[in-house]
């Protein structure tokens, strides 16, 4: 096409070229800082917490309660004097 044959600096006002270069440099610096802040340092990374287990069901709790009650009653019966 031939529209973009001459270099950007020659086709543009020098002050405008400096402003664009400064803006691009600022954006690149901001992106570099954001990327560095997003990646945690290896020594500061906390170890992963273990995944929580499944919650106990009502049936399991009822069974445990019955077992403990039976054990208590059995101990009272056995410990009772003659």
Phi and psi in radians as a Rosetta constraint file:
Dihedral C 1 N 2 CA 2 C 2 CIRCULARHARMONIC 1.605 0.35
Dihedral N 2 CA 2 C 2 N 3 CIRCULARHARMONIC -0.051 0.35
Dihedral C 2 N 3 CA 3 C 3 CIRCULARHARMONIC -1.289 0.35
Dihedral N 3 CA 3 C 3 N 4 CIRCULARHARMONIC -0.499 0.35
Dihedral C 3 N 4 CA 4 C 4 CIRCULARHARMONIC -1.946 0.35
Dihedral N 4 CA 4 C 4 N 5 CIRCULARHARMONIC 0.580 0.35
Dihedral C 4 N 5 CA 5 C 5 CIRCULARHARMONIC -1.346 0.35
Dihedral N 5 CA 5 C 5 N 6 CIRCULARHARMONIC -0.636 0.35
Dihedral C 5 N 6 CA 6 C 6 CIRCULARHARMONIC -1.456 0.35
Dihedral N 6 CA 6 C 6 N 7 CIRCULARHARMONIC 2.581 0.35
Dihedral C 6 N 7 CA 7 C 7 CIRCULARHARMONIC -1.069 0.35
Dihedral N 7 CA 7 C 7 N 8 CIRCULARHARMONIC 2.727 0.35
Dihedral C 7 N 8 CA 8 C 8 CIRCULARHARMONIC -1.099 0.35
Dihedral N 8 CA 8 C 8 N 9 CIRCULARHARMONIC -0.699 0.35
Dihedral C 8 N 9 CA 9 C 9 CIRCULARHARMONIC -1.126 0.35
Dihedral N 9 CA 9 C 9 N 10 CIRCULARHARMONIC -0.616 0.35
Dihedral C 9 N 10 CA 10 C 10 CIRCULARHARMONIC -1.357 0.35
Dihedral N 10 CA 10 C 10 N 11 CIRCULARHARMONIC -0.528 0.35
Dihedral C 10 N 11 CA 11 C 11 CIRCULARHARMONIC -1.430 0.35
Dihedral N 11 CA 11 C 11 N 12 CIRCULARHARMONIC -0.253 0.35
Dihedral C 11 N 12 CA 12 C 12 CIRCULARHARMONIC -2.028 0.35
Dihedral N 12 CA 12 C 12 N 13 CIRCULARHARMONIC 2.720 0.35
Dihedral C 12 N 13 CA 13 C 13 CIRCULARHARMONIC -1.071 0.35
Dihedral N 13 CA 13 C 13 N 14 CIRCULARHARMONIC 2.359 0.35
Dihedral C 13 N 14 CA 14 C 14 CIRCULARHARMONIC -1.048 0.35
Dihedral N 14 CA 14 C 14 N 15 CIRCULARHARMONIC -0.623 0.35
Dihedral C 14 N 15 CA 15 C 15 CIRCULARHARMONIC -1.187 0.35
Dihedral N 15 CA 15 C 15 N 16 CIRCULARHARMONIC -0.730 0.35
Dihedral C 15 N 16 CA 16 C 16 CIRCULARHARMONIC -1.143 0.35
Dihedral N 16 CA 16 C 16 N 17 CIRCULARHARMONIC -0.674 0.35
Dihedral C 16 N 17 CA 17 C 17 CIRCULARHARMONIC -1.097 0.35
Dihedral N 17 CA 17 C 17 N 18 CIRCULARHARMONIC -0.692 0.35
Dihedral C 17 N 18 CA 18 C 18 CIRCULARHARMONIC -1.152 0.35
Dihedral N 18 CA 18 C 18 N 19 CIRCULARHARMONIC -0.684 0.35
Dihedral C 18 N 19 CA 19 C 19 CIRCULARHARMONIC -1.115 0.35
Dihedral N 19 CA 19 C 19 N 20 CIRCULARHARMONIC -0.749 0.35
Dihedral C 19 N 20 CA 20 C 20 CIRCULARHARMONIC -1.148 0.35
Dihedral N 20 CA 20 C 20 N 21 CIRCULARHARMONIC -0.738 0.35
Dihedral C 20 N 21 CA 21 C 21 CIRCULARHARMONIC -1.099 0.35
Dihedral N 21 CA 21 C 21 N 22 CIRCULARHARMONIC -0.702 0.35
Dihedral C 21 N 22 CA 22 C 22 CIRCULARHARMONIC -1.162 0.35
Dihedral N 22 CA 22 C 22 N 23 CIRCULARHARMONIC -0.697 0.35
Dihedral C 22 N 23 CA 23 C 23 CIRCULARHARMONIC -1.133 0.35
Dihedral N 23 CA 23 C 23 N 24 CIRCULARHARMONIC -0.762 0.35
Dihedral C 23 N 24 CA 24 C 24 CIRCULARHARMONIC -1.133 0.35
Dihedral N 24 CA 24 C 24 N 25 CIRCULARHARMONIC -0.730 0.35
Dihedral C 24 N 25 CA 25 C 25 CIRCULARHARMONIC -1.105 0.35
Dihedral N 25 CA 25 C 25 N 26 CIRCULARHARMONIC -0.691 0.35
Dihedral C 25 N 26 CA 26 C 26 CIRCULARHARMONIC -1.123 0.35
Dihedral N 26 CA 26 C 26 N 27 CIRCULARHARMONIC -0.739 0.35
Dihedral C 26 N 27 CA 27 C 27 CIRCULARHARMONIC -1.125 0.35
Dihedral N 27 CA 27 C 27 N 28 CIRCULARHARMONIC -0.749 0.35
Dihedral C 27 N 28 CA 28 C 28 CIRCULARHARMONIC -1.121 0.35
Dihedral N 28 CA 28 C 28 N 29 CIRCULARHARMONIC -0.692 0.35
Dihedral C 28 N 29 CA 29 C 29 CIRCULARHARMONIC -1.131 0.35
Dihedral N 29 CA 29 C 29 N 30 CIRCULARHARMONIC -0.731 0.35
Dihedral C 29 N 30 CA 30 C 30 CIRCULARHARMONIC -1.085 0.35
Dihedral N 30 CA 30 C 30 N 31 CIRCULARHARMONIC -0.772 0.35
Dihedral C 30 N 31 CA 31 C 31 CIRCULARHARMONIC -1.122 0.35
Dihedral N 31 CA 31 C 31 N 32 CIRCULARHARMONIC -0.666 0.35
Dihedral C 31 N 32 CA 32 C 32 CIRCULARHARMONIC -1.146 0.35
Dihedral N 32 CA 32 C 32 N 33 CIRCULARHARMONIC -0.723 0.35
Dihedral C 32 N 33 CA 33 C 33 CIRCULARHARMONIC -1.157 0.35
Dihedral N 33 CA 33 C 33 N 34 CIRCULARHARMONIC -0.713 0.35
Dihedral C 33 N 34 CA 34 C 34 CIRCULARHARMONIC -1.135 0.35
Dihedral N 34 CA 34 C 34 N 35 CIRCULARHARMONIC -0.683 0.35
Dihedral C 34 N 35 CA 35 C 35 CIRCULARHARMONIC -1.192 0.35
Dihedral N 35 CA 35 C 35 N 36 CIRCULARHARMONIC -0.691 0.35
Dihedral C 35 N 36 CA 36 C 36 CIRCULARHARMONIC -1.178 0.35
Dihedral N 36 CA 36 C 36 N 37 CIRCULARHARMONIC -0.628 0.35
Dihedral C 36 N 37 CA 37 C 37 CIRCULARHARMONIC -1.275 0.35
Dihedral N 37 CA 37 C 37 N 38 CIRCULARHARMONIC -0.542 0.35
Dihedral C 37 N 38 CA 38 C 38 CIRCULARHARMONIC -1.291 0.35
Dihedral N 38 CA 38 C 38 N 39 CIRCULARHARMONIC -0.534 0.35
Dihedral C 38 N 39 CA 39 C 39 CIRCULARHARMONIC -1.539 0.35
Dihedral N 39 CA 39 C 39 N 40 CIRCULARHARMONIC 1.982 0.35
Dihedral C 39 N 40 CA 40 C 40 CIRCULARHARMONIC -1.230 0.35
Dihedral N 40 CA 40 C 40 N 41 CIRCULARHARMONIC 2.595 0.35
Dihedral C 40 N 41 CA 41 C 41 CIRCULARHARMONIC -1.183 0.35
Dihedral N 41 CA 41 C 41 N 42 CIRCULARHARMONIC 2.503 0.35
Dihedral C 41 N 42 CA 42 C 42 CIRCULARHARMONIC -1.071 0.35
Dihedral N 42 CA 42 C 42 N 43 CIRCULARHARMONIC -0.607 0.35
Dihedral C 42 N 43 CA 43 C 43 CIRCULARHARMONIC -1.339 0.35
Dihedral N 43 CA 43 C 43 N 44 CIRCULARHARMONIC -0.325 0.35
Dihedral C 43 N 44 CA 44 C 44 CIRCULARHARMONIC -1.666 0.35
Dihedral N 44 CA 44 C 44 N 45 CIRCULARHARMONIC -0.176 0.35
Dihedral C 44 N 45 CA 45 C 45 CIRCULARHARMONIC -1.210 0.35
Dihedral N 45 CA 45 C 45 N 46 CIRCULARHARMONIC 2.215 0.35
Dihedral C 45 N 46 CA 46 C 46 CIRCULARHARMONIC -1.350 0.35
Dihedral N 46 CA 46 C 46 N 47 CIRCULARHARMONIC 2.531 0.35
Dihedral C 46 N 47 CA 47 C 47 CIRCULARHARMONIC -1.145 0.35
Dihedral N 47 CA 47 C 47 N 48 CIRCULARHARMONIC 2.592 0.35
Dihedral C 47 N 48 CA 48 C 48 CIRCULARHARMONIC -1.184 0.35
Dihedral N 48 CA 48 C 48 N 49 CIRCULARHARMONIC 2.335 0.35
Dihedral C 48 N 49 CA 49 C 49 CIRCULARHARMONIC -1.298 0.35
Dihedral N 49 CA 49 C 49 N 50 CIRCULARHARMONIC 2.525 0.35
Dihedral C 49 N 50 CA 50 C 50 CIRCULARHARMONIC -1.137 0.35
Dihedral N 50 CA 50 C 50 N 51 CIRCULARHARMONIC 2.571 0.35
Dihedral C 50 N 51 CA 51 C 51 CIRCULARHARMONIC -1.201 0.35
Dihedral N 51 CA 51 C 51 N 52 CIRCULARHARMONIC 2.386 0.35
Dihedral C 51 N 52 CA 52 C 52 CIRCULARHARMONIC -1.169 0.35
Dihedral N 52 CA 52 C 52 N 53 CIRCULARHARMONIC 2.522 0.35
Dihedral C 52 N 53 CA 53 C 53 CIRCULARHARMONIC -1.334 0.35
Dihedral N 53 CA 53 C 53 N 54 CIRCULARHARMONIC 3.019 0.35
Dihedral C 53 N 54 CA 54 C 54 CIRCULARHARMONIC -1.194 0.35
Dihedral N 54 CA 54 C 54 N 55 CIRCULARHARMONIC 2.592 0.35
Dihedral C 54 N 55 CA 55 C 55 CIRCULARHARMONIC -1.216 0.35
Dihedral N 55 CA 55 C 55 N 56 CIRCULARHARMONIC 2.505 0.35
Dihedral C 55 N 56 CA 56 C 56 CIRCULARHARMONIC -1.159 0.35
Dihedral N 56 CA 56 C 56 N 57 CIRCULARHARMONIC 2.471 0.35
Dihedral C 56 N 57 CA 57 C 57 CIRCULARHARMONIC -1.432 0.35
Dihedral N 57 CA 57 C 57 N 58 CIRCULARHARMONIC 2.881 0.35
Dihedral C 57 N 58 CA 58 C 58 CIRCULARHARMONIC -1.127 0.35
Dihedral N 58 CA 58 C 58 N 59 CIRCULARHARMONIC -0.596 0.35
Dihedral C 58 N 59 CA 59 C 59 CIRCULARHARMONIC -1.160 0.35
Dihedral N 59 CA 59 C 59 N 60 CIRCULARHARMONIC -0.705 0.35
Dihedral C 59 N 60 CA 60 C 60 CIRCULARHARMONIC -1.149 0.35
Dihedral N 60 CA 60 C 60 N 61 CIRCULARHARMONIC -0.712 0.35
Dihedral C 60 N 61 CA 61 C 61 CIRCULARHARMONIC -1.150 0.35
Dihedral N 61 CA 61 C 61 N 62 CIRCULARHARMONIC -0.703 0.35
Dihedral C 61 N 62 CA 62 C 62 CIRCULARHARMONIC -1.137 0.35
Dihedral N 62 CA 62 C 62 N 63 CIRCULARHARMONIC -0.707 0.35
Dihedral C 62 N 63 CA 63 C 63 CIRCULARHARMONIC -1.121 0.35
Dihedral N 63 CA 63 C 63 N 64 CIRCULARHARMONIC -0.722 0.35
Dihedral C 63 N 64 CA 64 C 64 CIRCULARHARMONIC -1.128 0.35
Dihedral N 64 CA 64 C 64 N 65 CIRCULARHARMONIC -0.740 0.35
Dihedral C 64 N 65 CA 65 C 65 CIRCULARHARMONIC -1.070 0.35
Dihedral N 65 CA 65 C 65 N 66 CIRCULARHARMONIC -0.802 0.35
Dihedral C 65 N 66 CA 66 C 66 CIRCULARHARMONIC -1.085 0.35
Dihedral N 66 CA 66 C 66 N 67 CIRCULARHARMONIC -0.721 0.35
Dihedral C 66 N 67 CA 67 C 67 CIRCULARHARMONIC -1.102 0.35
Dihedral N 67 CA 67 C 67 N 68 CIRCULARHARMONIC -0.773 0.35
Dihedral C 67 N 68 CA 68 C 68 CIRCULARHARMONIC -1.168 0.35
Dihedral N 68 CA 68 C 68 N 69 CIRCULARHARMONIC -0.664 0.35
Dihedral C 68 N 69 CA 69 C 69 CIRCULARHARMONIC -1.134 0.35
Dihedral N 69 CA 69 C 69 N 70 CIRCULARHARMONIC -0.780 0.35
Dihedral C 69 N 70 CA 70 C 70 CIRCULARHARMONIC -1.074 0.35
Dihedral N 70 CA 70 C 70 N 71 CIRCULARHARMONIC -0.706 0.35
Dihedral C 70 N 71 CA 71 C 71 CIRCULARHARMONIC -1.103 0.35
Dihedral N 71 CA 71 C 71 N 72 CIRCULARHARMONIC -0.771 0.35
Dihedral C 71 N 72 CA 72 C 72 CIRCULARHARMONIC -1.086 0.35
Dihedral N 72 CA 72 C 72 N 73 CIRCULARHARMONIC -0.787 0.35
Dihedral C 72 N 73 CA 73 C 73 CIRCULARHARMONIC -1.118 0.35
Dihedral N 73 CA 73 C 73 N 74 CIRCULARHARMONIC -0.700 0.35
Dihedral C 73 N 74 CA 74 C 74 CIRCULARHARMONIC -1.109 0.35
Dihedral N 74 CA 74 C 74 N 75 CIRCULARHARMONIC -0.741 0.35
Dihedral C 74 N 75 CA 75 C 75 CIRCULARHARMONIC -1.126 0.35
Dihedral N 75 CA 75 C 75 N 76 CIRCULARHARMONIC -0.684 0.35
Dihedral C 75 N 76 CA 76 C 76 CIRCULARHARMONIC -1.138 0.35
Dihedral N 76 CA 76 C 76 N 77 CIRCULARHARMONIC -0.694 0.35
Dihedral C 76 N 77 CA 77 C 77 CIRCULARHARMONIC -1.177 0.35
Dihedral N 77 CA 77 C 77 N 78 CIRCULARHARMONIC -0.753 0.35
Dihedral C 77 N 78 CA 78 C 78 CIRCULARHARMONIC -1.241 0.35
Dihedral N 78 CA 78 C 78 N 79 CIRCULARHARMONIC -0.652 0.35
Dihedral C 78 N 79 CA 79 C 79 CIRCULARHARMONIC -1.375 0.35
Dihedral N 79 CA 79 C 79 N 80 CIRCULARHARMONIC -0.209 0.35
Dihedral C 79 N 80 CA 80 C 80 CIRCULARHARMONIC -1.189 0.35
Dihedral N 80 CA 80 C 80 N 81 CIRCULARHARMONIC 2.305 0.35
Dihedral C 80 N 81 CA 81 C 81 CIRCULARHARMONIC -1.210 0.35
Dihedral N 81 CA 81 C 81 N 82 CIRCULARHARMONIC 2.534 0.35
